[in-house]
Amino acid sequence: MPFSGATRARAWNAPVVSMTPTPDARGYWLAAADGEVQGAGDAAVYGPPPPSSLNRPVVGMAATPDGAGYWLVASDGGIFTFGAARFYGSTGAMRLNRPITAMLATPDGAGYWLVASDGGVFTFGDARYHGSTGNQSLSAPVVGAAATPDGAGYWLTTAAGRVYPFGDATPQQPAASTASSAAAPADTSDPAPVVGIAATSDGGGYWLAHSDGEVAPFGDAGLGGGSAAPAPAGGIVAVAAPGPPPAATRAAHWALAQIGKPYVYGGTGPDGFDCSGLVMSAYGAVGIHLPRVAQDQYDAGPLLAAGATLEPGDVVFFGTPSGITHDGIYVGNGNMVDAPHTGATVRVEPFQWPDYVGASRPL
């Protein structure tokens, strides 16, 4: 069943390491290093997390094509299956030269690839080997992988932004519309490391996600389709198909990564927030400027029609139209993430308060 509000309100006990969209891109899962999974939107959580005494931390996640299950992978290549996901093998019993850092499923979900930090590729089920960087000297570790739509190729990316194509994956140049700001398809001195790669649905491009939330589009990828989320403490090490989520969803994810930080009157982070400070900072992290005060954020709109279906990332307001007293960010399943009041921490809770006045969908 979808994640309940009560469970989602718990703070993370370990760093978030992976974000995986649902197949219809209307939700996503977050996975932590201890194997805890939380869902937003239409992402359902299947079963309890792995045992608390893991031999190695979880480093990645991949979903089945129908969204009815997922895999978690540990740094030693140990595989944990949930829902409809099936076990096809692992490297858990192997002596690896380098730790596993990424996992991706085949298009039909009947297999998967595991990728080590040196670019070594391990295949299981119907996954086919198309090459690796395991015998190359890399200037930075491999941190992510993305498959082509037909599963006949994949890209590997290093933390420095170097992308290696294999099989029918093709090299891509920075997207023309953002060529001046996109990272080059080679190692750069960008101080914010790359933390993942996500391919476009047609395989004609990909996005590289950086740890500060910046996203570089290549090929037919475009920032209009969204981008990967900024990394909370510990870094996101996997961004999975079908592609990066919209900016509003990224803002929601950024806000979720602040769970557990204290309410601070006037706070805009990074160590504490008030309600509008959290909303402003979350949207600022994805390149959308909002006013500082909740009333001004409400007035800035654009407001949704009364009764409109909310989407993750919508800003929800409380009070009266001319007297907004609180706001938060909707994260799905009737919940919002907010910084509620002095003495509390950033948390997830139901948004259906008696003084709920409406919502906006920032552009």
Secondary structure, DSSP 8 states (H G I E B T S, - for coil): -B--HHHHTS--SS-EEEEEE-TTSSEEEEEETTS-EEEEET-B--S--S-SS-SS-EEEEEE-TTSSEEEEEETT--EEEEET------STTS--SS-EEEEEE-TTSSEEEEEETT--EEEEET------STTS--SS-EEEEEE-TTSSEEEEEETTS-EEEEET-----B-GGGTTTS--SS----SS-EEEEEE-TTSSEEEEEETTS-EEEEET--GGG-------TT---EE-TT----HHHHHHHHHHTTTT-BB-TT-BSSS-B-HHHHHHHHHHTTT----SSHHHHHHHS-B--TT----TT-EEEEEETTEEEEEEEEEETTEEEE--STT-BSEEEE---TTEEEEE---
